Amino acid sequence: MYAYNYCPPTELFPTPSLQLGLIAGVVATFRLTVSVPLSVVSLFRKVGCRLRVMRLKAKV
């Protein structure tokens, strides 16, 4: 009976699936916040390269 009444720290999340979902959500948002700036940087690099090529062509 004591084991049944004992409240583990996970009582905030009633089911393990909810806990896993929360962890997955945190991981997903972390991946997004990391991948978005990286994609933006790569996009800027591509644009920068194209601008350089256009400038070189314009000079010639």
PEDA-V647631 format. One record per residue. N is the residue number from 1. OMEGA is omega in whole degrees, 0 to 359 (NA if undefined). Layout:
BEGIN
N,OMEGA  N,OMEGA
END
This chain:
BEGIN
1,181  2,181  3,181  4,182  5,182  6,181  7,177  8,180  9,182  10,182  11,175  12,178  13,188  14,183  15,178  16,181  17,177  18,180  19,179  20,178  21,179  22,179  23,180  24,179  25,179  26,180  27,182  28,180  29,179  30,179  31,180  32,183  33,179  34,187  35,183  36,178  37,179  38,180  39,178  40,179  41,180  42,178  43,179  44,179  45,179  46,181  47,180  48,179  49,180  50,179  51,179  52,180  53,180  54,180  55,179  56,179  57,181  58,179  59,180  60,NA
END
